[in-house]
Amino acid sequence: MTINHKLIMKEVGDYVGITLGLLMYTFGFTFFLMPYEIVTGGVSGIGAIVYYSTHFPVNYTYFLVNGLLLIVGLKILGWKFLTKTIFAIAMLTMLLGIAQTIIPKDEAGNFVKLLGDYPSSSGTLVVNPSPDFLLSLHERIKDPPQSICFAVRDNVIASL
């Protein structure tokens, strides 16, 4: 491998790592924090506050606030220093937008709370495995997108 090839592979590895980290962040933020209206720190937390009060999408607020911060950062630090930051902001803006469209919503348009109700249901199943409870649980998770989210969540929890 030449030095240029090693440098290119290192850069590609950095961007793949950034993308994977952003995918994980988007999943956790959108599917587990937003339905419970939990606010995080930073610009995405500002976006969540704006969303909870106005229903203005988080990804738009995230992009606008970061855009203003980037203008200041570009004047001070320059393009070369901020290329990965610009990539991360653009990628997270896109991922948050996609995630907010695929997250399960109830009839009123509110995000379905995936974490709180179903672990308690699983605990109840262990304590009282009645057929009536199993039928009600099946009725509540028959929606395929929700079922996928539950399966992913359960595998994540099981792996811990």
Biotite code that builds the C-alpha atoms (Angstrom):
import biotite.structure as struc

atoms = struc.array([
    struc.Atom([0.000, 0.000, 0.000], chain_id="A", res_id=1, res_name="MET", atom_name="CA", element="C"),
    struc.Atom([1.209, 3.456, -0.807], chain_id="A", res_id=2, res_name="THR", atom_name="CA", element="C"),
    struc.Atom([0.987, 6.301, 1.622], chain_id="A", res_id=3, res_name="ILE", atom_name="CA", element="C"),
    struc.Atom([-1.876, 7.894, -0.357], chain_id="A", res_id=4, res_name="ASN", atom_name="CA", element="C"),
    struc.Atom([-3.833, 4.618, -0.336], chain_id="A", res_id=5, res_name="HIS", atom_name="CA", element="C"),
    struc.Atom([-3.354, 4.288, 3.453], chain_id="A", res_id=6, res_name="LYS", atom_name="CA", element="C"),
    struc.Atom([-4.493, 7.870, 3.946], chain_id="A", res_id=7, res_name="LEU", atom_name="CA", element="C"),
    struc.Atom([-7.574, 7.328, 1.801], chain_id="A", res_id=8, res_name="ILE", atom_name="CA", element="C"),
    struc.Atom([-8.454, 4.118, 3.669], chain_id="A", res_id=9, res_name="MET", atom_name="CA", element="C"),
    struc.Atom([-8.043, 5.921, 6.998], chain_id="A", res_id=10, res_name="LYS", atom_name="CA", element="C"),
    struc.Atom([-10.360, 8.714, 5.858], chain_id="A", res_id=11, res_name="GLU", atom_name="CA", element="C"),
    struc.Atom([-12.949, 6.227, 4.568], chain_id="A", res_id=12, res_name="VAL", atom_name="CA", element="C"),
    struc.Atom([-12.738, 4.391, 7.895], chain_id="A", res_id=13, res_name="GLY", atom_name="CA", element="C"),
    struc.Atom([-13.302, 7.660, 9.746], chain_id="A", res_id=14, res_name="ASP", atom_name="CA", element="C"),
    struc.Atom([-16.401, 8.470, 7.705], chain_id="A", res_id=15, res_name="TYR", atom_name="CA", element="C"),
    struc.Atom([-17.790, 4.937, 8.092], chain_id="A", res_id=16, res_name="VAL", atom_name="CA", element="C"),
    struc.Atom([-17.270, 5.192, 11.849], chain_id="A", res_id=17, res_name="GLY", atom_name="CA", element="C"),
    struc.Atom([-18.951, 8.599, 11.962], chain_id="A", res_id=18, res_name="ILE", atom_name="CA", element="C"),
    struc.Atom([-21.907, 7.243, 9.970], chain_id="A", res_id=19, res_name="THR", atom_name="CA", element="C"),
    struc.Atom([-22.324, 4.177, 12.194], chain_id="A", res_id=20, res_name="LEU", atom_name="CA", element="C"),
    struc.Atom([-22.180, 6.330, 15.309], chain_id="A", res_id=21, res_name="GLY", atom_name="CA", element="C"),
    struc.Atom([-24.777, 8.694, 13.871], chain_id="A", res_id=22, res_name="LEU", atom_name="CA", element="C"),
    struc.Atom([-27.059, 5.771, 12.987], chain_id="A", res_id=23, res_name="LEU", atom_name="CA", element="C"),
    struc.Atom([-26.870, 4.535, 16.572], chain_id="A", res_id=24, res_name="MET", atom_name="CA", element="C"),
    struc.Atom([-27.483, 8.024, 17.941], chain_id="A", res_id=25, res_name="TYR", atom_name="CA", element="C"),
    struc.Atom([-30.451, 8.566, 15.617], chain_id="A", res_id=26, res_name="THR", atom_name="CA", element="C"),
    struc.Atom([-32.014, 5.258, 16.627], chain_id="A", res_id=27, res_name="PHE", atom_name="CA", element="C"),
    struc.Atom([-31.646, 5.919, 20.347], chain_id="A", res_id=28, res_name="GLY", atom_name="CA", element="C"),
    struc.Atom([-32.706, 9.555, 20.160], chain_id="A", res_id=29, res_name="PHE", atom_name="CA", element="C"),
    struc.Atom([-35.729, 9.064, 17.915], chain_id="A", res_id=30, res_name="THR", atom_name="CA", element="C"),
    struc.Atom([-37.086, 5.732, 19.118], chain_id="A", res_id=31, res_name="PHE", atom_name="CA", element="C"),
    struc.Atom([-36.336, 5.876, 22.846], chain_id="A", res_id=32, res_name="PHE", atom_name="CA", element="C"),
    struc.Atom([-35.965, 9.520, 23.917], chain_id="A", res_id=33, res_name="LEU", atom_name="CA", element="C"),
    struc.Atom([-38.395, 11.488, 21.752], chain_id="A", res_id=34, res_name="MET", atom_name="CA", element="C"),
    struc.Atom([-41.543, 9.454, 22.542], chain_id="A", res_id=35, res_name="PRO", atom_name="CA", element="C"),
    struc.Atom([-40.993, 10.142, 26.249], chain_id="A", res_id=36, res_name="TYR", atom_name="CA", element="C"),
    struc.Atom([-40.163, 13.797, 25.587], chain_id="A", res_id=37, res_name="GLU", atom_name="CA", element="C"),
    struc.Atom([-36.719, 13.461, 27.152], chain_id="A", res_id=38, res_name="ILE", atom_name="CA", element="C"),
    struc.Atom([-34.372, 16.305, 26.288], chain_id="A", res_id=39, res_name="VAL", atom_name="CA", element="C"),
    struc.Atom([-30.666, 15.724, 25.694], chain_id="A", res_id=40, res_name="THR", atom_name="CA", element="C"),
    struc.Atom([-27.901, 18.291, 25.753], chain_id="A", res_id=41, res_name="GLY", atom_name="CA", element="C"),
    struc.Atom([-26.572, 20.085, 22.725], chain_id="A", res_id=42, res_name="GLY", atom_name="CA", element="C"),
    struc.Atom([-28.217, 21.150, 19.511], chain_id="A", res_id=43, res_name="VAL", atom_name="CA", element="C"),
    struc.Atom([-30.395, 18.039, 19.198], chain_id="A", res_id=44, res_name="SER", atom_name="CA", element="C"),
    struc.Atom([-31.778, 18.833, 22.661], chain_id="A", res_id=45, res_name="GLY", atom_name="CA", element="C"),
    struc.Atom([-32.641, 22.325, 21.453], chain_id="A", res_id=46, res_name="ILE", atom_name="CA", element="C"),
    struc.Atom([-34.311, 20.726, 18.439], chain_id="A", res_id=47, res_name="GLY", atom_name="CA", element="C"),
    struc.Atom([-36.294, 18.409, 20.729], chain_id="A", res_id=48, res_name="ALA", atom_name="CA", element="C"),
    struc.Atom([-37.525, 21.335, 22.849], chain_id="A", res_id=49, res_name="ILE", atom_name="CA", element="C"),
    struc.Atom([-38.630, 23.185, 19.722], chain_id="A", res_id=50, res_name="VAL", atom_name="CA", element="C"),
    struc.Atom([-40.343, 20.031, 18.441], chain_id="A", res_id=51, res_name="TYR", atom_name="CA", element="C"),
    struc.Atom([-42.210, 19.380, 21.701], chain_id="A", res_id=52, res_name="TYR", atom_name="CA", element="C"),
    struc.Atom([-43.549, 22.915, 21.802], chain_id="A", res_id=53, res_name="SER", atom_name="CA", element="C"),
    struc.Atom([-44.225, 23.575, 18.091], chain_id="A", res_id=54, res_name="THR", atom_name="CA", element="C"),
    struc.Atom([-43.931, 20.226, 16.224], chain_id="A", res_id=55, res_name="HIS", atom_name="CA", element="C"),
    struc.Atom([-41.278, 21.844, 14.007], chain_id="A", res_id=56, res_name="PHE", atom_name="CA", element="C"),
    struc.Atom([-39.110, 18.857, 12.936], chain_id="A", res_id=57, res_name="PRO", atom_name="CA", element="C"),
    struc.Atom([-35.974, 18.264, 14.987], chain_id="A", res_id=58, res_name="VAL", atom_name="CA", element="C"),
    struc.Atom([-33.788, 17.837, 11.931], chain_id="A", res_id=59, res_name="ASN", atom_name="CA", element="C"),
    struc.Atom([-34.646, 21.330, 10.631], chain_id="A", res_id=60, res_name="TYR", atom_name="CA", element="C"),
    struc.Atom([-33.834, 22.982, 13.954], chain_id="A", res_id=61, res_name="THR", atom_name="CA", element="C"),
    struc.Atom([-30.673, 20.884, 14.209], chain_id="A", res_id=62, res_name="TYR", atom_name="CA", element="C"),
    struc.Atom([-29.563, 21.978, 10.737], chain_id="A", res_id=63, res_name="PHE", atom_name="CA", element="C"),
    struc.Atom([-30.389, 25.678, 11.248], chain_id="A", res_id=64, res_name="LEU", atom_name="CA", element="C"),
    struc.Atom([-28.623, 26.014, 14.609], chain_id="A", res_id=65, res_name="VAL", atom_name="CA", element="C"),
    struc.Atom([-25.593, 24.035, 13.431], chain_id="A", res_id=66, res_name="ASN", atom_name="CA", element="C"),
    struc.Atom([-25.500, 26.086, 10.228], chain_id="A", res_id=67, res_name="GLY", atom_name="CA", element="C"),
    struc.Atom([-25.139, 29.252, 12.270], chain_id="A", res_id=68, res_name="LEU", atom_name="CA", element="C"),
    struc.Atom([-22.446, 27.659, 14.430], chain_id="A", res_id=69, res_name="LEU", atom_name="CA", element="C"),
    struc.Atom([-20.600, 26.431, 11.329], chain_id="A", res_id=70, res_name="LEU", atom_name="CA", element="C"),
    struc.Atom([-20.457, 29.924, 9.855], chain_id="A", res_id=71, res_name="ILE", atom_name="CA", element="C"),
    struc.Atom([-18.683, 31.117, 12.997], chain_id="A", res_id=72, res_name="VAL", atom_name="CA", element="C"),
    struc.Atom([-16.483, 28.001, 13.063], chain_id="A", res_id=73, res_name="GLY", atom_name="CA", element="C"),
    struc.Atom([-15.476, 28.353, 9.421], chain_id="A", res_id=74, res_name="LEU", atom_name="CA", element="C"),
    struc.Atom([-14.246, 31.897, 9.983], chain_id="A", res_id=75, res_name="LYS", atom_name="CA", element="C"),
    struc.Atom([-12.140, 30.777, 12.930], chain_id="A", res_id=76, res_name="ILE", atom_name="CA", element="C"),
    struc.Atom([-10.988, 27.261, 11.974], chain_id="A", res_id=77, res_name="LEU", atom_name="CA", element="C"),
    struc.Atom([-11.288, 26.990, 8.175], chain_id="A", res_id=78, res_name="GLY", atom_name="CA", element="C"),
    struc.Atom([-12.682, 24.366, 5.770], chain_id="A", res_id=79, res_name="TRP", atom_name="CA", element="C"),
    struc.Atom([-10.055, 21.677, 6.250], chain_id="A", res_id=80, res_name="LYS", atom_name="CA", element="C"),
    struc.Atom([-10.666, 21.392, 9.971], chain_id="A", res_id=81, res_name="PHE", atom_name="CA", element="C"),
    struc.Atom([-14.467, 21.237, 9.650], chain_id="A", res_id=82, res_name="LEU", atom_name="CA", element="C"),
    struc.Atom([-15.034, 18.793, 6.773], chain_id="A", res_id=83, res_name="THR", atom_name="CA", element="C"),
    struc.Atom([-15.926, 15.852, 9.048], chain_id="A", res_id=84, res_name="LYS", atom_name="CA", element="C"),
    struc.Atom([-18.109, 18.114, 11.174], chain_id="A", res_id=85, res_name="THR", atom_name="CA", element="C"),
    struc.Atom([-19.978, 19.306, 8.093], chain_id="A", res_id=86, res_name="ILE", atom_name="CA", element="C"),
    struc.Atom([-20.404, 15.683, 6.974], chain_id="A", res_id=87, res_name="PHE", atom_name="CA", element="C"),
    struc.Atom([-21.708, 14.680, 10.415], chain_id="A", res_id=88, res_name="ALA", atom_name="CA", element="C"),
    struc.Atom([-24.187, 17.567, 10.544], chain_id="A", res_id=89, res_name="ILE", atom_name="CA", element="C"),
    struc.Atom([-25.514, 16.828, 7.064], chain_id="A", res_id=90, res_name="ALA", atom_name="CA", element="C"),
    struc.Atom([-25.754, 13.091, 7.780], chain_id="A", res_id=91, res_name="MET", atom_name="CA", element="C"),
    struc.Atom([-27.479, 13.492, 11.159], chain_id="A", res_id=92, res_name="LEU", atom_name="CA", element="C"),
    struc.Atom([-29.915, 16.007, 9.666], chain_id="A", res_id=93, res_name="THR", atom_name="CA", element="C"),
    struc.Atom([-30.855, 13.444, 7.024], chain_id="A", res_id=94, res_name="MET", atom_name="CA", element="C"),
    struc.Atom([-31.019, 10.513, 9.464], chain_id="A", res_id=95, res_name="LEU", atom_name="CA", element="C"),
    struc.Atom([-33.193, 12.405, 11.967], chain_id="A", res_id=96, res_name="LEU", atom_name="CA", element="C"),
    struc.Atom([-35.556, 13.353, 9.159], chain_id="A", res_id=97, res_name="GLY", atom_name="CA", element="C"),
    struc.Atom([-35.857, 9.756, 7.991], chain_id="A", res_id=98, res_name="ILE", atom_name="CA", element="C"),
    struc.Atom([-36.236, 8.398, 11.526], chain_id="A", res_id=99, res_name="ALA", atom_name="CA", element="C"),
    struc.Atom([-39.028, 10.837, 12.363], chain_id="A", res_id=100, res_name="GLN", atom_name="CA", element="C"),
    struc.Atom([-40.990, 9.634, 9.354], chain_id="A", res_id=101, res_name="THR", atom_name="CA", element="C"),
    struc.Atom([-40.638, 5.898, 10.104], chain_id="A", res_id=102, res_name="ILE", atom_name="CA", element="C"),
    struc.Atom([-41.168, 5.913, 13.870], chain_id="A", res_id=103, res_name="ILE", atom_name="CA", element="C"),
    struc.Atom([-44.557, 4.400, 14.750], chain_id="A", res_id=104, res_name="PRO", atom_name="CA", element="C"),
    struc.Atom([-47.224, 6.970, 15.629], chain_id="A", res_id=105, res_name="LYS", atom_name="CA", element="C"),
    struc.Atom([-50.618, 6.599, 17.263], chain_id="A", res_id=106, res_name="ASP", atom_name="CA", element="C"),
    struc.Atom([-53.907, 7.915, 15.843], chain_id="A", res_id=107, res_name="GLU", atom_name="CA", element="C"),
    struc.Atom([-53.221, 11.392, 17.254], chain_id="A", res_id=108, res_name="ALA", atom_name="CA", element="C"),
    struc.Atom([-49.831, 11.565, 15.505], chain_id="A", res_id=109, res_name="GLY", atom_name="CA", element="C"),
    struc.Atom([-47.792, 11.163, 18.708], chain_id="A", res_id=110, res_name="ASN", atom_name="CA", element="C"),
    struc.Atom([-44.764, 8.890, 18.776], chain_id="A", res_id=111, res_name="PHE", atom_name="CA", element="C"),
    struc.Atom([-45.523, 5.430, 20.171], chain_id="A", res_id=112, res_name="VAL", atom_name="CA", element="C"),
    struc.Atom([-43.666, 4.824, 23.422], chain_id="A", res_id=113, res_name="LYS", atom_name="CA", element="C"),
    struc.Atom([-41.636, 1.728, 22.654], chain_id="A", res_id=114, res_name="LEU", atom_name="CA", element="C"),
    struc.Atom([-39.632, 1.232, 25.808], chain_id="A", res_id=115, res_name="LEU", atom_name="CA", element="C"),
    struc.Atom([-41.846, 1.809, 28.842], chain_id="A", res_id=116, res_name="GLY", atom_name="CA", element="C"),
    struc.Atom([-44.966, -0.224, 28.150], chain_id="A", res_id=117, res_name="ASP", atom_name="CA", element="C"),
    struc.Atom([-43.525, -3.337, 26.584], chain_id="A", res_id=118, res_name="TYR", atom_name="CA", element="C"),
    struc.Atom([-40.803, -4.192, 29.105], chain_id="A", res_id=119, res_name="PRO", atom_name="CA", element="C"),
    struc.Atom([-43.454, -3.942, 31.799], chain_id="A", res_id=120, res_name="SER", atom_name="CA", element="C"),
    struc.Atom([-45.639, -6.216, 29.669], chain_id="A", res_id=121, res_name="SER", atom_name="CA", element="C"),
    struc.Atom([-42.762, -8.675, 29.372], chain_id="A", res_id=122, res_name="SER", atom_name="CA", element="C"),
    struc.Atom([-42.338, -8.626, 33.143], chain_id="A", res_id=123, res_name="GLY", atom_name="CA", element="C"),
    struc.Atom([-46.039, -9.270, 33.597], chain_id="A", res_id=124, res_name="THR", atom_name="CA", element="C"),
    struc.Atom([-45.806, -12.188, 31.190], chain_id="A", res_id=125, res_name="LEU", atom_name="CA", element="C"),
    struc.Atom([-43.066, -13.767, 33.290], chain_id="A", res_id=126, res_name="VAL", atom_name="CA", element="C"),
    struc.Atom([-45.118, -13.334, 36.467], chain_id="A", res_id=127, res_name="VAL", atom_name="CA", element="C"),
    struc.Atom([-48.522, -14.262, 34.993], chain_id="A", res_id=128, res_name="ASN", atom_name="CA", element="C"),
    struc.Atom([-48.386, -16.132, 31.645], chain_id="A", res_id=129, res_name="PRO", atom_name="CA", element="C"),
    struc.Atom([-52.160, -16.168, 31.053], chain_id="A", res_id=130, res_name="SER", atom_name="CA", element="C"),
    struc.Atom([-53.613, -16.731, 27.549], chain_id="A", res_id=131, res_name="PRO", atom_name="CA", element="C"),
    struc.Atom([-55.672, -13.523, 27.821], chain_id="A", res_id=132, res_name="ASP", atom_name="CA", element="C"),
    struc.Atom([-52.550, -11.473, 28.425], chain_id="A", res_id=133, res_name="PHE", atom_name="CA", element="C"),
    struc.Atom([-50.747, -13.114, 25.492], chain_id="A", res_id=134, res_name="LEU", atom_name="CA", element="C"),
    struc.Atom([-53.685, -12.316, 23.207], chain_id="A", res_id=135, res_name="LEU", atom_name="CA", element="C"),
    struc.Atom([-53.755, -8.660, 24.303], chain_id="A", res_id=136, res_name="SER", atom_name="CA", element="C"),
    struc.Atom([-49.995, -8.388, 23.808], chain_id="A", res_id=137, res_name="LEU", atom_name="CA", element="C"),
    struc.Atom([-50.334, -9.874, 20.311], chain_id="A", res_id=138, res_name="HIS", atom_name="CA", element="C"),
    struc.Atom([-53.058, -7.334, 19.460], chain_id="A", res_id=139, res_name="GLU", atom_name="CA", element="C"),
    struc.Atom([-50.835, -4.465, 20.598], chain_id="A", res_id=140, res_name="ARG", atom_name="CA", element="C"),
    struc.Atom([-47.797, -5.463, 18.520], chain_id="A", res_id=141, res_name="ILE", atom_name="CA", element="C"),
    struc.Atom([-49.380, -6.717, 15.309], chain_id="A", res_id=142, res_name="LYS", atom_name="CA", element="C"),
    struc.Atom([-48.275, -3.589, 13.429], chain_id="A", res_id=143, res_name="ASP", atom_name="CA", element="C"),
    struc.Atom([-45.155, -4.694, 11.436], chain_id="A", res_id=144, res_name="PRO", atom_name="CA", element="C"),
    struc.Atom([-43.041, -1.506, 11.885], chain_id="A", res_id=145, res_name="PRO", atom_name="CA", element="C"),
    struc.Atom([-43.647, -1.635, 15.623], chain_id="A", res_id=146, res_name="GLN", atom_name="CA", element="C"),
    struc.Atom([-42.844, -5.345, 15.712], chain_id="A", res_id=147, res_name="SER", atom_name="CA", element="C"),
    struc.Atom([-39.488, -4.669, 14.040], chain_id="A", res_id=148, res_name="ILE", atom_name="CA", element="C"),
    struc.Atom([-38.719, -1.952, 16.584], chain_id="A", res_id=149, res_name="CYS", atom_name="CA", element="C"),
    struc.Atom([-39.631, -4.300, 19.444], chain_id="A", res_id=150, res_name="PHE", atom_name="CA", element="C"),
    struc.Atom([-37.451, -7.062, 18.066], chain_id="A", res_id=151, res_name="ALA", atom_name="CA", element="C"),
    struc.Atom([-34.469, -4.718, 17.682], chain_id="A", res_id=152, res_name="VAL", atom_name="CA", element="C"),
    struc.Atom([-35.014, -3.244, 21.130], chain_id="A", res_id=153, res_name="ARG", atom_name="CA", element="C"),
    struc.Atom([-35.333, -6.679, 22.754], chain_id="A", res_id=154, res_name="ASP", atom_name="CA", element="C"),
    struc.Atom([-32.128, -7.868, 21.078], chain_id="A", res_id=155, res_name="ASN", atom_name="CA", element="C"),
    struc.Atom([-30.258, -4.773, 22.230], chain_id="A", res_id=156, res_name="VAL", atom_name="CA", element="C"),
    struc.Atom([-31.488, -5.217, 25.785], chain_id="A", res_id=157, res_name="ILE", atom_name="CA", element="C"),
    struc.Atom([-30.738, -8.960, 25.705], chain_id="A", res_id=158, res_name="ALA", atom_name="CA", element="C"),
    struc.Atom([-27.182, -8.306, 24.524], chain_id="A", res_id=159, res_name="SER", atom_name="CA", element="C"),
    struc.Atom([-26.495, -6.101, 27.547], chain_id="A", res_id=160, res_name="LEU", atom_name="CA", element="C"),
])
